[in-house]
Amino acid sequence: MLLGLFFAVLACAIWGLIYIFPLILPDYNPVLIASARFAVYGLACLVFVPIQWQQLKKLTPGDWFLAMRLAFFGSFVYYWSLVMGVTLAGAPVTGMLMCLIPVFVALVSNLRNKKKAASVAWSRLSIPLALILVGMVVANWTEFYYAVHEQSASPLQFWTGVGFGVLSLLLWTWYPIRNAEWLLANHSKGPKVWATAQGLAILPFTLIGFLVVSYCLQPAEVGLLGPEPLKFALVMLVAGVVCSWVGAACWNAMSERLPTALGGQLIVFETIFSVIYALMWRGTWPTLSMVIGMVIMLLGVLAALRVFRNVRA
């Protein structure tokens, strides 16, 4: 369990970076950022093909089709929706919606695992979930208030952004559950190979998408990589290799070791790290409500670990 917790925290520390990429690249279209990130992810996975060739050959056509669906909807479309939500409605509101992911994943997973001896009584699960939800609301309250009362977006733009945020929420409720179910049923194939397979499966879509989006949205005079090509290339290299392949491999390693309902609750660490990175980017200290909220969230995680201590994956 401790090793699974370590991989979950590491994955969330890596994924927390994705929230500040739109802030680092404000002059770039969200679709272009999402396309470039996963095109780099797919290209990076080509490097691992000779190393993992024997394991990759074991994947069935059904495995590859699932890898394509997981990567396309759970990674590419999810991240595009997330970036659109951050751009149109603001990071605080989008972050608040993402706060519901751990709760949704835990609830759905516990229902699906009822026949697999991996579920727990709802009465035991209610306290950890309540703590996590309350902690997330308290931690984001200052930012949420600012977004609602001081954001300059038009009502149509704001609510369109909220819609994209809801889409991200639904997609990342589905992704970790379906991804974990495959990993638990295919222990011999390995989490790193599964991360590579998803990158390879999505490569044709993202590479073509990046070229089309870049051609359609970028002015001809700025070139394929936009107005700040070196900065864009470096950020996308981190996004594609570290935040995609390494993050996915760590999350897959966690998913092999912990019950899905517990793993879903550990996504709270992504919220914590995203807040920390955003504050570092702004050069500000956390508010009292953020600190209190994070403490409550961590108490919820500890309570969840205690509930699932004797439950097999």
C-alpha positions in Angstrom: 0.0 0.0 0.0 2.8 2.4 0.8 4.4 1.9 -2.5 1.1 2.5 -4.3 0.7 5.7 -2.3 4.2 6.8 -3.3 3.4 6.3 -7.0 0.1 8.1 -6.7 1.7 11.2 -5.0 4.5 11.2 -7.6 2.1 11.0 -10.5 0.0 13.9 -9.0 3.1 16.0 -8.4 3.9 15.6 -12.1 0.4 16.2 -13.3 -0.1 19.3 -11.2 2.3 21.0 -13.7 -0.3 20.8 -16.5 -2.4 23.6 -14.8 0.3 26.2 -15.3 1.2 25.4 -18.9 -1.6 27.7 -20.3 -0.3 30.4 -18.0 3.3 29.9 -19.2 2.1 30.0 -22.9 -0.7 32.6 -22.9 -0.4 33.4 -26.6 -1.0 29.8 -27.7 -4.4 28.3 -28.5 -5.5 25.6 -26.0 -6.1 23.1 -28.8 -2.6 23.6 -30.1 -1.1 23.1 -26.6 -3.1 19.8 -26.1 -2.2 18.5 -29.6 1.5 19.3 -29.2 1.7 17.8 -25.8 0.3 14.4 -26.9 2.2 14.4 -30.2 5.4 14.7 -28.2 4.1 12.0 -25.9 3.5 9.6 -28.9 6.9 10.4 -30.5 8.7 9.8 -27.1 7.0 6.4 -26.9 8.6 5.4 -30.2 11.9 5.4 -28.3 10.6 2.7 -26.0 9.4 0.4 -28.7 12.8 -1.5 -29.2 13.1 -1.9 -25.4 9.6 -3.1 -24.8 9.0 -4.9 -28.1 8.5 -8.3 -26.5 5.9 -7.0 -24.1 4.1 -4.9 -26.7 3.7 -8.0 -28.9 1.6 -9.6 -26.2 -1.1 -6.9 -26.5 -4.2 -8.0 -28.3 -6.1 -5.9 -30.9 -8.7 -5.3 -28.1 -5.9 -4.0 -25.9 -4.8 -1.6 -28.6 -8.3 -0.4 -29.2 -8.8 0.3 -25.5 -5.4 2.0 -25.3 -6.5 4.3 -28.2 -9.8 5.1 -26.5 -8.2 5.8 -23.1 -5.5 8.0 -24.6 -7.8 9.9 -27.0 -10.7 10.6 -24.6 -9.0 10.3 -21.2 -5.8 12.2 -22.2 -6.2 14.3 -25.3 -9.8 15.4 -25.1 -9.6 15.7 -21.3 -6.6 17.9 -21.4 -8.0 20.0 -24.3 -11.2 20.5 -22.3 -9.2 21.4 -19.2 -7.1 24.0 -21.0 -10.2 25.5 -22.6 -11.9 25.6 -19.1 -8.8 27.4 -17.6 -8.6 29.8 -20.5 -12.4 30.7 -20.7 -13.5 30.4 -17.0 -10.2 30.6 -15.1 -8.1 28.1 -13.3 -9.9 28.5 -9.9 -13.4 27.5 -11.3 -11.9 24.7 -13.4 -9.9 23.5 -10.4 -13.1 23.5 -8.2 -14.8 21.2 -10.8 -11.7 18.9 -10.8 -12.1 18.7 -7.0 -15.1 16.4 -7.6 -13.1 13.8 -9.5 -11.8 11.9 -6.4 -15.4 11.7 -5.0 -16.9 10.6 -8.3 -14.2 8.0 -9.0 -14.6 6.6 -5.5 -18.3 6.3 -5.7 -18.4 4.7 -9.2 -15.5 2.4 -8.4 -17.1 1.2 -5.2 -20.3 0.4 -7.0 -18.5 -1.4 -9.8 -16.3 -3.4 -7.3 -19.3 -4.6 -5.3 -19.0 -8.1 -6.8 -15.2 -8.2 -6.7 -14.6 -8.2 -3.0 -12.9 -4.8 -3.3 -15.8 -2.7 -2.2 -16.3 -1.3 1.3 -19.5 -0.3 3.2 -20.8 3.1 2.2 -20.9 4.1 5.9 -17.1 3.6 6.2 -16.4 5.4 2.9 -18.6 8.5 3.7 -16.3 10.1 6.2 -13.1 10.1 4.0 -15.1 11.3 1.0 -16.7 14.1 3.0 -13.4 15.2 4.4 -11.8 15.3 0.9 -14.7 17.2 -0.6 -14.9 19.8 2.2 -11.2 20.2 2.2 -11.2 20.9 -1.5 -13.9 23.5 -1.3 -12.2 25.2 1.6 -8.8 25.1 -0.1 -10.2 26.7 -3.3 -12.7 29.1 -1.7 -10.6 32.3 -2.0 -9.8 31.6 -5.6 -13.4 30.6 -6.4 -14.6 33.9 -4.9 -12.1 35.8 -6.9 -13.1 34.1 -10.1 -16.9 34.7 -9.6 -16.7 38.3 -8.4 -13.6 39.7 -10.2 -13.1 37.7 -13.4 -13.4 39.8 -16.6 -14.9 37.2 -18.9 -18.3 37.6 -20.4 -21.1 35.4 -19.1 -21.2 33.4 -22.3 -17.4 32.9 -22.2 -17.5 32.0 -18.5 -20.2 29.4 -18.7 -18.7 27.9 -21.9 -15.5 27.4 -19.8 -17.6 25.8 -17.1 -19.0 23.4 -19.6 -15.6 22.4 -20.7 -14.7 21.9 -17.1 -17.6 19.6 -16.6 -16.6 17.6 -19.7 -13.1 17.2 -18.2 -14.7 16.0 -14.9 -16.7 13.3 -16.6 -13.8 12.1 -18.8 -11.4 11.8 -15.9 -14.0 10.0 -13.8 -14.2 7.3 -16.6 -10.5 7.1 -17.4 -8.9 6.0 -14.1 -11.6 3.5 -13.5 -11.3 1.8 -16.9 -7.6 2.1 -16.9 -7.2 0.5 -13.5 -9.5 -2.4 -14.4 -7.3 -3.3 -17.4 -4.2 -3.1 -15.3 -5.6 -5.3 -12.6 -6.7 -7.9 -15.1 -3.3 -7.8 -17.0 -0.6 -7.8 -14.3 1.9 -9.5 -16.6 1.9 -6.8 -19.3 3.1 -4.0 -16.9 2.3 -0.4 -16.2 5.2 1.1 -18.3 4.2 -0.9 -21.4 0.6 0.2 -21.0 1.8 3.9 -20.8 3.8 3.4 -24.0 0.9 1.6 -25.8 -1.4 4.6 -25.1 1.1 7.0 -26.4 1.6 5.0 -29.6 -2.1 4.5 -30.1 -2.8 8.2 -30.0 0.2 9.3 -32.0 -1.5 9.4 -35.5 -4.4 11.5 -34.2 -2.3 14.0 -32.2 0.4 14.4 -34.8 -2.1 15.1 -37.6 -4.1 17.2 -35.2 -1.1 19.3 -34.3 -0.1 20.0 -37.9 -3.7 20.9 -38.9 -4.3 23.1 -35.9 -0.9 24.8 -36.2 -1.6 25.5 -39.9 -5.1 26.8 -39.3 -4.6 28.8 -36.1 -1.0 30.1 -36.3 -0.2 33.1 -38.5 2.0 32.2 -41.4 4.8 34.5 -40.3 5.3 32.9 -36.9 5.9 29.4 -38.1 4.9 25.9 -36.9 5.9 26.5 -33.3 4.3 29.9 -32.8 5.7 33.2 -31.6 8.0 31.8 -28.9 9.3 28.6 -30.6 12.1 27.7 -28.1 9.9 28.3 -25.0 7.0 26.4 -26.6 9.3 23.4 -27.6 10.8 23.2 -24.1 7.4 23.3 -22.3 5.9 20.7 -24.7 8.9 18.5 -24.1 8.3 18.5 -20.4 4.5 18.1 -21.0 4.9 15.3 -23.4 7.6 13.2 -21.8 7.4 13.9 -18.1 3.7 14.9 -17.6 2.4 12.3 -20.0 4.7 9.2 -20.2 6.3 9.4 -16.7 3.1 10.5 -15.0 1.0 7.8 -16.7 3.6 5.1 -15.8 3.5 6.2 -12.1 -0.3 6.3 -12.1 -0.4 2.8 -13.7 2.0 1.5 -11.1 -0.3 2.8 -8.4 -3.4 1.4 -10.1 -1.9 -2.1 -10.0 -1.4 -2.0 -6.2 -4.4 -0.2 -4.8 -8.2 -0.7 -5.0 -9.7 1.7 -7.7 -12.0 3.4 -5.2 -8.9 4.3 -3.1 -6.8 5.3 -6.0 -9.5 7.7 -7.2 -9.4 9.5 -3.9 -5.6 10.0 -4.2 -6.2 12.4 -7.1 -6.6 15.0 -4.4 -2.8 15.3 -4.5 -3.0 16.7 -8.0 -5.2 19.5 -6.7 -2.7 20.2 -3.9 0.3 20.3 -6.2 -1.5 22.4 -8.8 -2.3 25.0 -6.1 1.3 24.9 -4.9 2.7 25.4 -8.4 0.2 28.2 -9.2 1.2 30.1 -6.0 4.9 29.6 -6.9 4.2 31.0 -10.4 2.4 34.0 -8.9 5.0 34.5 -6.2 2.4 34.6 -3.4 1.8 32.7 -0.2 -1.2 30.4 0.4 -4.2 31.9 2.2 -5.3 30.5 5.5 -8.3 28.8 3.9 -6.0 27.0 1.4 -3.8 25.7 4.3 -6.9 24.6 6.3 -8.4 23.0 3.2 -5.3 21.1 2.4 -5.0 19.8 6.0 -8.6 18.6 5.8 -7.9 16.8 2.5 -4.9 15.0 3.9 -7.0 13.9 6.8 -9.5 12.5 4.4 -6.7 10.6 2.5 -5.4 9.1 5.8 -9.0 8.1 6.7 -9.4 6.4 3.3 -6.1 4.5 3.6 -7.3 3.2 7.0 -10.7 2.1 5.5 -9.0 0.3 2.5 -6.1 -1.2 4.6 -7.4 -4.7 4.4 -9.1 -4.6 1.0 -7.4 -6.2 -1.9 -6.9 -4.4 -5.3 
